[in-house]
Amino acid sequence: EASLVRLVMNALQGVKSSLISIQKLSAVFCSNPADRTFHCIPSVWKRASSTHSLGNVLKSMGCAGLLVFLLCEFVDYFTNMNLEYSLIRKSENHQKDQMAEEKCAPKTLVNQAFAVAVGKVLEGYICALDTVYASAVLRRPSSSDVELSLHASSESGCLKSVVHSEITLLEFYLHTKELRTQIEALGNICNLHKLALSLSDTSFDDLIADATYEFRNFYRGGDLLTFLYAQLNVADPAHCNLLKFLFLQSFEPYCGFIRSWIFKAEINDPYKEFIVGDVGHLPPNPHIKAGISVDFQAASCRERVGVAVPCFLRDSLVPLVRAGQQLQVLLKLLELCIHVATRDHSSQDFLPCWSGFSNNGSSYLSPLTFSRDDIEAMVLARDNYYKRMNEKLKSLFSNLEIRYQQVATHAPLPFVGDVGGN
């Protein structure tokens, strides 16, 4: 039984060889009737009424271990930019591999952030699995185990030990129930739970091929945020914290798009996830008359068509897009004024920008994080920042007025013609 516990422990870490062994053992135990002749073995056969029930226990833990294996490959698929090392290459069916590589959709920053968050959850799961042995021993009611319990709790985790564990298979099964429930919830979110249930009915290579298909068809960008938001609204209290963590981590790149657009009128979107896109450098407006050397170009960003927008942002979509567009106009006008009034400054010196605050300060906190003290500190910091900006603008306008008066006394100021040419 100690060897069997060690095998199951490795399987719950997602070790492929252990999963294959569990798959074969569970099939054998589930297909054969109970053998009562081995009653002299005190552990397994006392606690399992039949080989069929033992097979079900192994199958249950094998399914959880398969989920861990698939979730690890899920993380690798969306965080590894080189398809050569992705799960596609691990299948033996080369024809399916080629088709999978051709149809593989481009990755997104939102999906990468989601995959990283899933990886952090898996790291916490492995750390919790490392404490199962100490937890099981500490909960034994026998007083003779007190000294052993204290010794076990002070030693390193069971995953770092090469010796056989002293806990039974049933103890290991019961003490990993909550961990397996968490993994099942995570597998449901990643659309992998159904694949894990077919552990005993499908070959391992076919499972890998089916998982690759699920990865390629998983939610992308704004659709993923909509899916997580909808799941969070109907989440069970036991899984609410998990979903909230995944949602916040996935939303952070998209929140970065919004910050950059409404505060800087810039877009850094390599996978075209945001509703606003860069259309490249447009030529200067031909209707602008000569006389001013400012390269006053038209706006180079416009709304993308067919891009998925998170459901919770659809009502704010129009003001969100217009905020960046209006900021672009203000930047162009400000550049024109600076060119006329003074050459010692740039537009970045006069417009408030979210990068002007310290990244470590309270003003940089996520808008989804609420704290009264942090918000008060944020308001105070922004008020001080705006006061400094207003002082700079007053100085700019004063210089602009002086420059206008100097030019007006000597010669008329060149002007910009109508955009429409009228």
C-alpha positions, -999 to +999 in steps of 0.1 A: +000+000+000+029+024+007+040+020-030+004+026-041+002+058-021+035+070-036+021+062-071-010+082-064+010+110-049+030+113-081-001+110-102-017+140-084+013+160-094+006+153-131+034+128-137+025+111-170+040+076-162+021+075-129-011+085-146-007+057-172-001+032-143-032+045-125-052+042-156-043+005-160-046-004-123-081+012-120-093-006-151-081-039-136-096-034-102-129-022-116-133-052-138-125-079-113-147-089-083-135-087-047-109-113-036-115-120+001-085-143+005-061-114+012-078-104+045-044-107+062-032-075+046-044-049+072-046-017+052-061-017+018-083-048+021-098-037+054-107-003+042-119-013+007-150-035+007-142-047-028-116-043-056-142-023-075-143+004-048-106+005-048-106+009-085-130+038-082-107+055-056-078+051-080-098+063-109-110+094-090-075+104-081-062+096-116-088+119-131-076+147-108-040+140-117-048+141-154-064+175-149-032+187-133-012+174-163-036+190-188-036+223-168+002+224-169+001+219-206-026+246-209-003+270-191+026+260-213+005+264-245-005+300-238+028+312-223+053+295-246+055+315-278+074+288-297+049+262-309+078+237-313+077+230-276+039+232-271+016+203-265+011+199-303+045+183-307+039+158-279+013+139-298+024+109-320-001+118-347+020+140-370-008+147-394-029+162-366+001+181-354+005+198-388-032+207-389-031+219-353-002+242-360-018+256-392-051+264-374-036+276-341-050+310-334-026+338-323-021+342-286-032+372-267-019+392-237-052+385-219-048+347-224-012+349-214-021+366-181-049+341-175-025+312-181+001+327-157-027+330-131-036+293-136+000+285-132+001+303-098-030+283-087-012+251-096+019+261-077-003+267-046-019+233-052+015+215-053+025+233-021-007+222-004-002+186-016+032+187+000+016+190+035-009+161+031+013+136+050+018+159+081-019+169+080-031+132+080-007+122+108-017+152+130-054+143+127-050+107+139-069+102+171-044+078+187-023+093+215+006+070+205+010+091+173+015+124+191+053+122+190+053+110+154+029+138+145+051+165+159+081+149+142+063+147+109+050+183+110+086+196+116+101+177+087+101+187+050+071+180+029+062+145+017+070+154-019+106+159-011+110+125+006+120+094-013+109+070+014+075+054+014+048+073+032+033+059+064-003+071+057-028+048+041-044+052+007-078+060+023-062+087+044-045+102+014-078+101-005-098+119+022-071+145+029-068+155-007-106+159-013-106+197-011-075+200-033-091+178-059-123+198-058-103+230-064-085+214-094-119+202-108-132+238-106-101+251-123-105+223-150-141+233-156-131+269-162-105+258-187-129+234-204-108+203-195-129+185-169-148+163-194-115+151-209-103+140-175-134+120-168-126+098-199-093+086-184-102+050-184-120+050-217-095+069-240-058+063-247-034+089-234-024+101-269-060+106-279-065+127-247-036+149-257-050+154-292-084+163-277-068+187-252-049+204-280-082+210-298-097+225-267-067+248-263-071+261-298-108+268-293-105+284-259-119+319-253-096+347-265-091+383-255-124+401-247-144+369-250-123+354-222-130+384-199-167+381-207-166+344-198-148+350-165-171+379-156-202+358-163-188+329-142-179+352-114-215+365-112-229+330-106-199+315-088-203+292-058-190+309-026-163+282-023-149+291-058-156+328-058-120+338-046-105+316-073-126+331-101-120+366-088-082+360-088-083+347-123-105+376-135-083+403-120-051+388-133-066+384-168-081+419-169-048+436-160-034+437-196-067+450-209-068+476-182-033+486-194-048+492-229-074+515-214-049+534-193-026+539-222-054+550-245-073+575-222-042+590-206-016+589-234-037+584-266-013+555-275-019+519-283+005+491-276-016+461-286+006+434-304-023+409-308-051+434-317-073+427-287-083+463-279-112+480-296-090+509-309-062+500-333-033+518-350-038+523-387-002+534-393+013+568-400-011+589-422+003+616-445-001+653-434-033+670-443-029+686-478-053+714-469-030+729-443-013+760-458+024+766-458+040+789-433+040+767-402+066+739-400+046+717-376+038+683-391+002+683-381-009+648-390-043+633-388-052+608-360-035+574-366-059+554-344-094+543-352-120+519-339-115+482-349-144+463-364-151+428-352-130+429-321-146+412-290-154+438-263-159+426-227-196+427-217-190+449-187-174+476-209-200+477-237-220+505-221-189+526-217-175+519-251-184+552-269-169+575-242-139+552-239-131+555-276-138+593-277-116+600-246-085+589-265-096+606-297-102+639-279-068+636-262-052+631-296-068+664-308-056+682-276-021+669-281-020+682-317-033+716-306-009+717-277+021+709-300+010+737-323+009+762-294+043+750-280+059+754-314+046+790-316+053+800-280+084+781-270+107+752-280+118+743-245+090+720-237+070+691-252+033+681-249+042+655-223+053+683-199+018+698-199-007+669-201-014+647-171-004+611-177-008+580-156+029+572-161+037+604-142+028+588-110+051+563-092+043+527-101+048+518-064+025+545-051-011+541-041-023+561-071-012+532-094-035+506-077-060+487-098-093+505-101-109+472-090-092+475-056-110+497-031-096+512+001-107+545+016-072+555+028-057+546-006-084+565-025-079+596-003-041+594-009-048+590-046-070+621-047-045+642-029-016+631-051-036+639-083-047+673-070-011+682-064-002+669-098-029+689-115-018+721-097+017+717-111+003+711-146-019+742-143+010+763-134+029+750-164+000+757-187-004+793-173+032+799-181+028+785-216-003+806-223+016+837-210+044+830-234+020+824-262+002+857-256+036+876-255+046+858-288+013+867-304+016+904-295+052+905-308+042+889-341+011+910-345+030+943-343+053+933-372+034+909-395+002+888-396+005+853-381+002+824-406-029+805-401-042+769-407-068+766-434-101+747-431-097+709-431-124+707-457-107+732-480-137+756-479 
